[in-house]
């Protein structure tokens, strides 16, 4: 049995996978401790996992990022990406690092299993040789950000291309963007590292998440761009499997999911859902006259908020719930319409379901671009699509066989990878054993 420390950014979409990983490691005989935002203490401890809170100086409420990053709403495009990455990931490095090293000093741990962009791990990786410390293993529930001649820079959500001209474009864009619009991120990164005595790293900010001794990517390789620079320490282990809950509650209308008409599921997830008029409402409106059943999940928002957007009442073919059990819903679903949350996209693909993706914030445009590149769905290239555009995209996903063919290809790839928790546990065991033999 090993004692493992799992640090995570205080963001639900980053932390939730780590809770699943911690539970899986404990079920396999290890002890797990999560280091993250105090907001999530109850969630973590409810699963029997020891919790340690980040200090207030680097703890923020992911449901109120405007309070942590004043003026955030003034930015868009690359400027918004830059502002968020500096404020949420670069500037917290010193405080995160001090919290991590303090916890490692207080208790004996055999390995660190870090959320992939918990940047507080970076100073240790840059200053302490692997042979002189415990293993640091990264678990990533985000698209790969690694710079490559084979891909455009992370952020603009451009397809990679595989021609010599595309590679020339990639070289030029990487040079221009990292020396220009994204340069402040690198400056902030190096300043934060210097504060705790760490040197400037090789590569740029976006290259650092693969610096762990091993990096385990929670996706299949087929949904990620090919990179010749990808280190051999990066492994695609597939998405985490949703927990099957005995006796899960389903809505009274559940029996209508009987196969008599295609089911289109739409959701904005659990974070970017304060304005259901972005995607959920236009999907319902756009498909109101189609021979489909639209099943919407508000992600915890009151259903009344959605109903207020339809003064004359929801269309006949729309059904709504705050939450739905995905392990029961997805086998009945023909198309998923979403805003590009990494985990939700992976779950749809694990069931071979084509996607229509409308992503505009965080990493969502990059996720949407990868879905389109893989052939498994349509990228609407906006976070607030028109109802007519959604109707057209859903129609394509239902009619054109290629989308389902590619989605099923990825489903088969995911199935062949097995349970990612087994892969994570095996990597932890192997890394600890290798240190013991050294």
C-alpha positions as CSV (number, residue, x, y, z in Angstrom):
1,X,0.0,0.0,0.0
2,X,1.3,3.4,-1.0
3,X,0.5,6.9,0.4
4,X,-0.3,9.2,-2.5
5,X,-0.8,13.0,-2.7
6,X,-3.1,14.3,-5.4
7,X,-2.9,18.1,-5.9
8,X,-5.5,19.8,-8.1
9,X,-6.4,23.3,-9.3
10,X,-9.5,24.5,-7.4
11,X,-11.7,24.1,-10.6
12,X,-14.5,21.5,-10.6
13,X,-13.7,20.2,-14.1
14,X,-10.1,19.6,-13.0
15,X,-10.8,18.3,-9.5
16,X,-13.7,15.9,-10.3
17,X,-11.5,13.5,-12.3
18,X,-9.0,13.5,-9.5
19,X,-11.6,12.5,-7.0
20,X,-12.5,9.6,-9.3
21,X,-8.8,8.7,-9.6
22,X,-8.3,8.9,-5.8
23,X,-11.3,6.6,-5.2
24,X,-9.9,4.2,-7.8
25,X,-6.5,4.2,-6.2
26,X,-8.0,3.6,-2.7
27,X,-10.1,0.7,-4.1
28,X,-6.8,-0.8,-5.3
29,X,-5.3,-0.6,-1.8
30,X,-3.6,2.8,-1.7
31,X,-4.2,5.8,0.6
32,X,-5.1,9.0,-1.2
33,X,-5.0,12.7,0.0
34,X,-6.3,15.5,-2.2
35,X,-4.9,19.0,-2.0
36,X,-7.2,21.6,-3.5
37,X,-9.7,24.4,-2.9
38,X,-11.5,24.4,0.4
39,X,-14.8,24.8,-1.4
40,X,-14.5,21.1,-2.3
41,X,-13.6,19.7,1.1
42,X,-17.1,18.2,1.6
43,X,-17.1,16.6,-1.8
44,X,-13.7,15.0,-1.3
45,X,-14.4,13.8,2.2
46,X,-17.8,12.4,1.3
47,X,-15.9,9.8,-0.7
48,X,-13.7,8.8,2.2
49,X,-10.7,10.7,0.8
50,X,-8.4,12.8,3.1
51,X,-8.5,16.5,2.2
52,X,-6.0,19.3,2.6
53,X,-7.0,22.8,1.7
54,X,-4.9,25.2,-0.5
55,X,-4.0,28.4,1.3
56,X,-6.4,31.3,0.7
57,X,-3.8,33.2,-1.4
58,X,-4.1,30.6,-4.2
59,X,-7.7,29.4,-3.6
60,X,-10.5,30.8,-5.7
61,X,-14.1,30.0,-6.4
62,X,-14.4,28.6,-9.9
63,X,-18.1,29.6,-10.0
64,X,-17.1,33.3,-9.5
65,X,-13.9,33.7,-11.5
66,X,-14.7,37.4,-12.0
67,X,-14.0,38.0,-8.3
68,X,-10.6,36.3,-8.6
69,X,-9.8,38.0,-11.9
70,X,-11.4,41.5,-11.8
71,X,-12.2,42.9,-15.2
72,X,-12.2,39.4,-16.8
73,X,-15.3,40.3,-18.8
74,X,-13.3,43.0,-20.7
75,X,-11.3,40.4,-22.7
76,X,-12.1,38.1,-25.5
77,X,-10.2,35.8,-27.9
78,X,-6.5,35.4,-27.2
79,X,-6.5,38.3,-24.7
80,X,-9.0,36.3,-22.6
81,X,-7.0,33.1,-22.9
82,X,-3.9,35.1,-21.8
83,X,-5.6,36.8,-18.9
84,X,-7.1,33.5,-17.6
85,X,-3.9,31.5,-17.9
86,X,-1.9,34.1,-16.1
87,X,-4.4,34.6,-13.3
88,X,-5.5,31.0,-12.8
89,X,-2.3,29.0,-13.5
90,X,0.9,31.1,-13.6
91,X,0.5,33.5,-10.7
92,X,-0.6,30.8,-8.2
93,X,2.6,28.8,-8.7
94,X,4.5,30.1,-5.7
95,X,1.6,29.6,-3.2
96,X,0.7,26.2,-4.7
97,X,4.3,25.1,-4.6
98,X,4.7,26.1,-1.0
99,X,1.5,24.3,-0.1
100,X,2.6,21.2,-1.9
101,X,6.1,21.1,-0.4
102,X,4.7,21.8,3.1
103,X,2.3,18.8,2.8
104,X,5.1,16.6,1.6
105,X,7.2,17.6,4.6
106,X,4.3,17.0,7.1
107,X,3.4,13.5,5.9
108,X,5.2,10.6,4.3
109,X,4.1,10.1,0.7
110,X,5.3,7.5,-1.8
111,X,4.3,9.5,-4.9
112,X,2.5,12.6,-6.2
113,X,-0.3,12.0,-8.6
114,X,-1.0,15.5,-9.9
115,X,-3.8,17.0,-11.9
116,X,-2.1,17.8,-15.2
117,X,-2.1,21.6,-14.9
118,X,-1.5,22.0,-11.2
119,X,1.5,24.2,-11.9
120,X,2.7,24.2,-8.3
121,X,4.4,20.9,-9.1
122,X,6.6,22.5,-11.8
123,X,9.3,24.0,-9.5
124,X,10.1,20.6,-8.0
125,X,10.2,19.0,-11.5
126,X,12.6,21.7,-12.6
127,X,14.9,21.7,-9.6
128,X,15.0,18.2,-8.1
129,X,16.4,15.3,-10.2
130,X,14.0,12.4,-10.5
131,X,16.4,10.1,-8.6
132,X,16.4,12.4,-5.6
133,X,12.6,12.6,-5.1
134,X,9.4,10.6,-5.1
135,X,7.7,10.1,-8.5
136,X,5.5,12.9,-9.9
137,X,2.8,11.5,-12.2
138,X,0.5,13.8,-14.1
139,X,-3.1,12.9,-14.9
140,X,-4.6,15.2,-17.6
141,X,-8.3,15.8,-18.4
142,X,-7.5,18.5,-20.9
143,X,-6.4,18.4,-24.6
144,X,-2.6,18.3,-25.0
145,X,-1.1,21.8,-25.3
146,X,2.4,20.7,-26.3
147,X,4.0,23.0,-29.0
148,X,4.8,21.1,-32.2
149,X,5.7,21.8,-35.8
150,X,2.8,19.5,-36.6
151,X,0.2,21.7,-34.9
152,X,-0.9,25.3,-34.7
153,X,-0.4,27.1,-31.4
154,X,-2.9,26.1,-28.6
155,X,-5.6,28.6,-28.3
156,X,-6.8,29.7,-31.8
157,X,-8.3,26.2,-32.4
158,X,-6.8,25.7,-35.8
159,X,-6.7,22.3,-37.4
160,X,-3.1,20.9,-37.7
161,X,-2.8,20.0,-41.4
162,X,-0.3,17.5,-42.6
163,X,1.3,19.1,-45.6
164,X,4.6,20.9,-45.9
165,X,2.8,24.2,-46.2
166,X,0.8,23.5,-43.1
167,X,4.0,22.8,-41.1
168,X,5.4,26.0,-42.4
169,X,2.3,27.8,-41.2
170,X,2.6,26.1,-37.8
171,X,6.2,27.2,-37.4
172,X,5.4,30.8,-38.3
173,X,2.3,30.9,-36.1
174,X,4.1,29.4,-33.1
175,X,6.9,31.9,-33.4
176,X,4.7,34.9,-33.8
177,X,2.1,34.1,-31.2
178,X,4.5,33.0,-28.5
179,X,6.7,36.1,-29.1
180,X,3.7,38.3,-29.3
181,X,0.2,37.9,-27.8
182,X,1.1,35.0,-25.6
183,X,4.5,36.3,-24.4
184,X,3.1,37.8,-21.2
185,X,2.1,34.2,-20.1
186,X,5.7,33.1,-20.4
187,X,6.9,36.2,-18.5
188,X,4.4,35.5,-15.7
189,X,5.5,31.9,-15.6
190,X,9.2,32.7,-15.3
191,X,8.5,35.4,-12.7
192,X,6.5,33.0,-10.6
193,X,9.1,30.3,-10.8
194,X,11.9,32.7,-9.9
195,X,10.0,33.6,-6.7
196,X,10.5,30.0,-5.5
197,X,14.0,29.7,-6.8
198,X,13.2,27.7,-9.9
199,X,14.9,28.3,-13.3
200,X,13.1,29.3,-16.5
201,X,12.0,26.0,-18.2
202,X,12.8,24.8,-21.7
203,X,9.9,25.5,-24.0
204,X,7.0,27.7,-23.3
205,X,4.1,27.6,-20.8
206,X,2.1,25.2,-22.9
207,X,4.9,22.6,-23.0
208,X,5.1,22.2,-19.2
209,X,2.1,19.8,-18.6
210,X,4.1,16.9,-20.1
211,X,7.1,17.5,-17.8
212,X,6.0,14.9,-15.2
213,X,7.9,11.6,-14.9
214,X,4.8,10.1,-16.6
215,X,1.8,11.9,-18.0
216,X,-1.5,9.9,-18.4
217,X,-3.9,11.5,-20.8
218,X,-7.6,10.7,-20.1
219,X,-8.5,10.3,-23.8
220,X,-7.8,8.0,-26.7
221,X,-4.9,9.0,-29.0
222,X,-7.4,9.2,-31.9
223,X,-8.9,12.5,-30.6
224,X,-5.6,14.2,-30.2
225,X,-3.3,15.7,-32.9
226,X,-0.2,13.7,-33.8
227,X,3.0,15.4,-32.7
228,X,6.5,14.2,-33.6
229,X,7.8,15.9,-30.4
230,X,5.5,13.9,-28.1
231,X,7.7,12.4,-25.4
232,X,7.5,8.7,-24.7
233,X,6.4,9.5,-21.1
234,X,2.9,10.6,-22.4
235,X,0.4,7.7,-22.5
236,X,-3.2,7.8,-23.7
237,X,-5.3,5.7,-21.2
238,X,-8.8,6.7,-22.2
239,X,-11.6,8.6,-20.4
240,X,-12.7,7.8,-16.9
241,X,-15.8,5.6,-16.8
242,X,-18.9,7.1,-15.2
243,X,-19.9,5.4,-12.0
244,X,-22.9,3.1,-12.4
245,X,-25.3,4.1,-9.6
246,X,-27.8,1.5,-8.4
247,X,-31.3,2.9,-8.3
248,X,-30.4,6.1,-10.1
249,X,-33.5,8.4,-10.3
250,X,-34.8,9.1,-13.7
251,X,-37.5,11.6,-14.8
252,X,-41.1,10.6,-15.2
253,X,-40.8,11.0,-19.0
254,X,-37.9,8.4,-19.2
255,X,-40.1,5.8,-20.9
256,X,-40.4,8.1,-23.9
257,X,-36.8,7.2,-24.7
258,X,-38.1,4.2,-26.5
259,X,-36.3,4.5,-29.9
260,X,-39.4,5.8,-31.7
261,X,-37.4,8.9,-32.6
262,X,-33.8,9.9,-32.4
263,X,-32.7,11.4,-29.0
264,X,-30.6,14.6,-29.1
265,X,-29.0,15.4,-25.8
266,X,-28.0,19.0,-25.1
267,X,-26.1,20.4,-22.1
268,X,-23.8,23.3,-21.2
269,X,-22.2,21.2,-18.4
270,X,-22.0,22.3,-14.8
271,X,-19.8,25.4,-15.0
272,X,-20.7,27.6,-18.0
273,X,-24.4,27.2,-17.5
274,X,-25.5,30.5,-15.9
275,X,-26.9,31.6,-19.3
276,X,-28.9,28.7,-20.8
277,X,-29.6,30.9,-23.8
278,X,-26.2,30.2,-25.1
279,X,-26.8,26.7,-26.3
280,X,-29.5,24.8,-24.5
281,X,-32.4,27.1,-25.5
282,X,-31.4,27.6,-29.2
283,X,-31.0,23.8,-29.5
284,X,-34.5,23.3,-28.2
285,X,-35.8,26.0,-30.5
286,X,-33.9,24.9,-33.6
287,X,-35.1,21.3,-33.3
288,X,-38.7,22.1,-32.2
289,X,-40.2,21.0,-35.6
290,X,-37.8,18.1,-36.2
291,X,-38.7,14.4,-35.7
292,X,-36.4,14.1,-32.6
293,X,-36.7,14.1,-28.9
294,X,-34.6,16.8,-27.3
295,X,-33.3,15.9,-23.9
296,X,-31.8,18.8,-22.1
297,X,-29.8,18.8,-18.8
298,X,-29.4,22.2,-17.1
299,X,-26.3,21.0,-15.1
300,X,-28.0,21.9,-11.8
301,X,-29.6,25.2,-12.8
302,X,-33.3,25.4,-11.9
303,X,-35.5,24.2,-14.8
304,X,-37.6,27.4,-14.3
305,X,-34.6,29.4,-15.7
306,X,-34.9,27.6,-19.0
307,X,-38.7,27.7,-19.0
308,X,-38.6,31.5,-18.7
309,X,-36.8,31.6,-22.1
310,X,-40.0,30.0,-23.6
311,X,-42.9,32.3,-22.6
312,X,-45.3,30.1,-24.7
313,X,-44.0,26.9,-23.2
314,X,-41.4,24.4,-24.2
315,X,-41.8,22.7,-27.5
316,X,-43.7,19.4,-27.6
317,X,-40.5,17.4,-28.3
318,X,-38.4,18.9,-25.4
319,X,-37.7,17.1,-22.1
320,X,-35.7,18.8,-19.3
321,X,-34.0,17.7,-16.1
322,X,-31.3,19.3,-13.9
323,X,-29.2,16.2,-14.0
324,X,-29.4,12.9,-15.9
325,X,-27.6,9.6,-15.3
326,X,-25.2,9.4,-18.3
327,X,-24.7,5.7,-18.0
328,X,-28.4,5.2,-18.7
329,X,-28.9,8.2,-21.1
330,X,-26.0,7.8,-23.5
331,X,-26.9,4.3,-24.8
332,X,-30.2,5.8,-25.9
333,X,-28.7,9.0,-27.5
334,X,-28.2,9.6,-31.2
335,X,-26.4,13.0,-31.1
336,X,-24.9,15.0,-28.3
337,X,-24.9,18.9,-28.5
338,X,-22.5,20.4,-26.0
339,X,-20.1,23.3,-25.3
340,X,-16.9,21.3,-25.5
341,X,-16.2,20.2,-22.0
342,X,-13.4,17.6,-22.3
343,X,-15.0,15.0,-20.0
344,X,-18.4,15.2,-21.6
345,X,-17.0,14.9,-25.1
346,X,-15.0,11.8,-24.0
347,X,-18.1,10.2,-22.5
348,X,-20.1,10.7,-25.7
349,X,-17.3,9.2,-27.8
350,X,-17.0,6.2,-25.4
351,X,-20.6,5.4,-26.6
352,X,-19.9,6.1,-30.3
353,X,-22.2,9.1,-30.4
354,X,-21.5,11.9,-32.9
355,X,-21.2,15.4,-31.5
356,X,-22.2,19.0,-32.3
357,X,-19.9,21.3,-30.3
358,X,-20.2,25.0,-29.6
359,X,-17.2,26.0,-27.5
360,X,-16.0,29.6,-26.8
361,X,-14.2,29.6,-23.4
362,X,-11.3,27.9,-21.7
363,X,-10.1,24.9,-23.7
364,X,-13.5,24.3,-25.3
365,X,-12.7,25.7,-28.8
366,X,-9.6,23.4,-28.9
367,X,-11.8,20.4,-27.9
368,X,-14.3,21.3,-30.6
369,X,-11.6,21.6,-33.2
370,X,-10.3,18.1,-32.3
371,X,-13.8,16.6,-32.6
372,X,-14.1,18.0,-36.1
373,X,-10.6,16.9,-37.0
374,X,-11.3,13.4,-35.8
375,X,-14.4,13.3,-38.0
376,X,-16.7,12.4,-35.1
377,X,-18.7,15.7,-35.1
378,X,-19.4,19.2,-36.2
379,X,-17.6,22.3,-34.8
380,X,-20.0,25.3,-34.7
381,X,-17.0,27.6,-34.1
382,X,-19.0,29.8,-31.6
383,X,-20.3,29.6,-28.1
384,X,-23.6,31.1,-28.9
385,X,-24.8,29.5,-32.2
386,X,-28.0,30.3,-34.0
387,X,-30.9,27.9,-33.8
388,X,-30.8,27.3,-37.5
389,X,-27.1,26.4,-37.4
390,X,-27.7,23.9,-34.7
391,X,-30.6,22.4,-36.6
392,X,-28.4,22.0,-39.7
393,X,-25.5,20.5,-37.8
394,X,-27.7,18.0,-35.9
395,X,-29.3,17.1,-39.2
396,X,-25.9,16.3,-40.7
397,X,-24.8,14.3,-37.7
398,X,-28.0,12.2,-38.0
399,X,-28.0,11.8,-41.8
400,X,-24.3,11.5,-42.8
401,X,-22.9,8.1,-41.8
402,X,-19.3,9.3,-41.6
403,X,-19.8,11.0,-38.3
404,X,-21.1,7.9,-36.6
405,X,-18.4,5.8,-38.3
406,X,-15.6,7.9,-36.8
407,X,-17.4,8.1,-33.4
408,X,-17.6,4.3,-33.3
409,X,-13.9,4.1,-34.3
410,X,-13.0,6.1,-31.3
411,X,-15.5,4.1,-29.1
412,X,-13.6,0.9,-30.1
413,X,-10.3,2.6,-29.4
414,X,-11.5,3.6,-25.9
415,X,-12.8,0.1,-25.2
416,X,-9.5,-1.5,-26.2
417,X,-7.6,0.7,-23.7
418,X,-9.5,-0.9,-20.8
419,X,-10.1,0.9,-17.5
420,X,-7.9,4.0,-17.1
421,X,-7.9,3.5,-13.4
422,X,-6.0,0.3,-13.9
423,X,-3.5,2.1,-16.1
424,X,-3.0,4.8,-13.5
425,X,-2.6,2.4,-10.6
426,X,-0.1,0.3,-12.6
427,X,1.9,3.4,-13.5
428,X,2.0,4.5,-9.8
429,X,3.1,1.0,-8.8
430,X,5.8,0.8,-11.5
431,X,7.2,4.3,-10.7
432,X,7.4,3.6,-7.0
433,X,9.0,0.2,-7.6
434,X,11.5,1.8,-10.0
435,X,12.6,4.3,-7.3
436,X,12.9,1.5,-4.8
437,X,15.3,-0.4,-7.1
438,X,17.4,2.6,-7.9
